[in-house]
Amino acid sequence: MIKAQRLKKVWKNCVDLQVGHPLGYFQPSTPQEVITIIREAERKGYKVKAVGSGHSFSDIALTRDFLINTHKLNKILSTDLLSPLPAMDTAHLFVCECGVLIKQLNAALDARKLALPNMGAYTGQTIAGAISTATHGSGITLGSLASLVEAVVMIGENGEVFHIERGQGISAAPIQLGNVPVTLIQDDEAFLSSVVSMGCLGVTYALVLKVTDAYLLKEERTFSSWEKVKKQLRREGLLGANRHLEVLLNPYQTHTKGDHDCLITQRNICEPETSTSWFRLHRAWFYTLVGWLMPNFLLNAILRFLFNTFPKSTPYLIQASLKTLRDGCYIDKSFKVLDLGKANNIAAYSLEIAFPSASYQQAVEALFVIFGQIAADGEQYITSPFSLRFVKTSAHYLAMQYGAKDDFVCMIEFPVLKGTVGGEEILSRIEHDMYRYGGIPHWGQYNHVGIGDHTLDKLYPQFYKWMANYRRFCKKGTFENNFTERCRIIA
Ligand SMILES: Cc1cc2nc3c(=O)[nH]c(=O)nc-3n(C[C@H](O)[C@H](O)[C@H](O)COP(=O)(O)OP(=O)(O)OC[C@H]3O[C@@H](n4cnc5c(N)ncnc54)[C@H](O)[C@@H]3O)c2cc1C
């Protein structure tokens, strides 16, 4: 039996919003050790939960039983372990263990002149943690990180290891893991259930990803207003014209014209030989300088003080922050441009909701009303602009972006500075009100999915297929926890 690491008995997520006291805390470094932990837990009647970087704000990583921290399962694996079908393009397949951080993955890919076709705005998550919650970036032709997965290697109940792919998969035989037996499953429903599964089906040990050649991205950030921009948010307009498109909106009006200001971020591939000066290699100078010079704790303390002491100044502080982000041109390697950078160090938590392409603009209009009302009635303010990111729909049954093949969703994110008075209340209020516009909350962000009327069968049309696969892999309930209880996922 691998020994539990007794040094750290209290587990906290990145902003201390979730705190757990697992009975056993493990940091395995081989698949054999994961198998041993699962078997030991089952023998003693305990449950098992894998956790990555703890960068989810919801309770999805909590357990009172055995917690497996995956950070030591962080090796890049050789594609020689695979047995690809003859026609496969193996040059763009990449195999890694679950606990590799996205930043480590980017460095490893870059060293091979490869890159992720898309990613979120942050790189501190583990690859398995990010994929299992359908973490996304932007782009109506690009899916979430889950869309890059060709195969998942999962350790399930009894310590059985499964290599799961689509029905028309990439392999002729399972991945080779030394003397560990692996079963190859090529089945669409098992695949679409296991990639985005929040650790409910087992411990993801490794992933096979489809990557692309390295590329440069150019980012441009311009200031505009919602009334102007909303008309251009069409496939024939801004959405179709840009590889990545994001809109940051001021929730409040700061002038009498009755409009909300916003910042539009456009990112597009540029030629490899594009010349870059020092200025083009950095984001807006004020943003860059604050990131370099201001320690995180000081920036967090100043912002918290300003927002809580002078709440009525929130709209203007947000406006100022939007203006400092304006930027004519930033060109760099794709993964550097897609990473939001220093803003990720601000201690904050957020709610993020996926809206259908047909209803997100109605949702935005409703949000403006809600924000205005709670500011007027209770001086409660959301302490950040909210962002719109447009993402291709997904076929994974429990991805928030689930939808028709050629459509997109608009992911709207509401960050709140840690320590904001009324922060959680605002997010709960928004979540509650946004279900009526077809909104589905991001699994890794603040959410109450499963509670009350917002059950998974109502939010996800293919939930019954996911449940069939849950029951296929989890007959004993080994991977149950607080989260599966609230979502009524029962073996
Ligand atoms: C600063 C910051 C920026 C962010 N930016 C974005 C963004 O741009 N886009 C976006 O979509 N999200 C974003 N997020 C949310 C984040 O990407 C997700 O919450 C992600 O799931 C966190 O990854 P993690 O490695 O920390 O996983 P954890 O939070 O540790 O775990 C997430 C889930 O994955 C499961 N899990 C983890 N590892 C395994 C494994 N090996 N096997 C089985 N299950 C596993 C856990 O049980 C849990 O259910 C951001 C979060 C932060 C803090």
PDBQT file of the ligand as one rigid body, heavy atoms in Angstrom, charges set to zero:
ROOT
HETATM    1  C1  LIG A 501      -7.076  31.806 -12.751  1.00  0.00    +0.000 C 
HETATM    2  C2  LIG A 501      -8.051  30.852 -13.411  1.00  0.00    +0.000 A 
HETATM    3  C3  LIG A 501      -8.313  31.004 -14.754  1.00  0.00    +0.000 A 
HETATM    4  C4  LIG A 501      -9.206  30.143 -15.398  1.00  0.00    +0.000 A 
HETATM    5  N1  LIG A 501      -9.451  30.327 -16.713  1.00  0.00    +0.000 NA
HETATM    6  C5  LIG A 501     -10.333  29.521 -17.348  1.00  0.00    +0.000 A 
HETATM    7  C6  LIG A 501     -10.604  29.679 -18.743  1.00  0.00    +0.000 A 
HETATM    8  O1  LIG A 501     -10.024  30.520 -19.414  1.00  0.00    +0.000 OA
HETATM    9  N2  LIG A 501     -11.534  28.872 -19.306  1.00  0.00    +0.000 N 
HETATM   10  C7  LIG A 501     -12.202  27.918 -18.594  1.00  0.00    +0.000 A 
HETATM   11  O2  LIG A 501     -13.042  27.220 -19.157  1.00  0.00    +0.000 OA
HETATM   12  N3  LIG A 501     -11.949  27.724 -17.272  1.00  0.00    +0.000 NA
HETATM   13  C8  LIG A 501     -11.029  28.496 -16.650  1.00  0.00    +0.000 A 
HETATM   14  N4  LIG A 501     -10.766  28.304 -15.317  1.00  0.00    +0.000 N 
HETATM   15  C9  LIG A 501     -11.400  27.161 -14.646  1.00  0.00    +0.000 C 
HETATM   16  C10 LIG A 501     -10.456  25.937 -14.675  1.00  0.00    +0.000 C 
HETATM   17  O3  LIG A 501      -9.899  25.752 -15.952  1.00  0.00    +0.000 OA
HETATM   18  C11 LIG A 501     -11.218  24.654 -14.363  1.00  0.00    +0.000 C 
HETATM   19  O4  LIG A 501     -11.891  24.761 -13.164  1.00  0.00    +0.000 OA
HETATM   20  C12 LIG A 501     -10.294  23.420 -14.365  1.00  0.00    +0.000 C 
HETATM   21  O5  LIG A 501     -11.095  22.287 -14.222  1.00  0.00    +0.000 OA
HETATM   22  C13 LIG A 501      -9.255  23.445 -13.248  1.00  0.00    +0.000 C 
HETATM   23  O6  LIG A 501      -8.257  22.463 -13.483  1.00  0.00    +0.000 OA
HETATM   24  P1  LIG A 501      -7.494  21.810 -12.257  1.00  0.00    +0.000 P 
HETATM   25  O7  LIG A 501      -6.328  21.060 -12.764  1.00  0.00    +0.000 OA
HETATM   26  O8  LIG A 501      -7.244  22.814 -11.221  1.00  0.00    +0.000 OA
HETATM   27  O9  LIG A 501      -8.584  20.759 -11.781  1.00  0.00    +0.000 OA
HETATM   28  P2  LIG A 501      -9.306  20.653 -10.350  1.00  0.00    +0.000 P 
HETATM   29  O10 LIG A 501     -10.022  21.923 -10.081  1.00  0.00    +0.000 OA
HETATM   30  O11 LIG A 501      -8.342  20.192  -9.371  1.00  0.00    +0.000 OA
HETATM   31  O12 LIG A 501     -10.347  19.511 -10.680  1.00  0.00    +0.000 OA
HETATM   32  C14 LIG A 501     -11.390  19.735 -11.568  1.00  0.00    +0.000 C 
HETATM   33  C15 LIG A 501     -12.184  18.456 -11.762  1.00  0.00    +0.000 C 
HETATM   34  O13 LIG A 501     -11.395  17.540 -12.483  1.00  0.00    +0.000 OA
HETATM   35  C16 LIG A 501     -11.290  16.319 -11.774  1.00  0.00    +0.000 C 
HETATM   36  N5  LIG A 501      -9.966  15.786 -12.033  1.00  0.00    +0.000 N 
HETATM   37  C17 LIG A 501      -8.780  16.424 -11.967  1.00  0.00    +0.000 A 
HETATM   38  N6  LIG A 501      -7.790  15.599 -12.318  1.00  0.00    +0.000 NA
HETATM   39  C18 LIG A 501      -8.360  14.413 -12.603  1.00  0.00    +0.000 A 
HETATM   40  C19 LIG A 501      -7.872  13.150 -13.009  1.00  0.00    +0.000 A 
HETATM   41  N7  LIG A 501      -6.582  12.932 -13.238  1.00  0.00    +0.000 N 
HETATM   42  N8  LIG A 501      -8.745  12.148 -13.171  1.00  0.00    +0.000 NA
HETATM   43  C20 LIG A 501     -10.065  12.331 -12.977  1.00  0.00    +0.000 A 
HETATM   44  N9  LIG A 501     -10.580  13.510 -12.589  1.00  0.00    +0.000 NA
HETATM   45  C21 LIG A 501      -9.743  14.533 -12.412  1.00  0.00    +0.000 A 
HETATM   46  C22 LIG A 501     -11.510  16.670 -10.323  1.00  0.00    +0.000 C 
HETATM   47  O14 LIG A 501     -11.992  15.575  -9.592  1.00  0.00    +0.000 OA
HETATM   48  C23 LIG A 501     -12.554  17.757 -10.458  1.00  0.00    +0.000 C 
HETATM   49  O15 LIG A 501     -13.814  17.164 -10.592  1.00  0.00    +0.000 OA
HETATM   50  C24 LIG A 501      -9.866  29.123 -14.655  1.00  0.00    +0.000 A 
HETATM   51  C25 LIG A 501      -9.593  28.973 -13.287  1.00  0.00    +0.000 A 
HETATM   52  C26 LIG A 501      -8.691  29.830 -12.674  1.00  0.00    +0.000 A 
HETATM   53  C27 LIG A 501      -8.409  29.676 -11.208  1.00  0.00    +0.000 C 
ENDROOT
TORSDOF 0
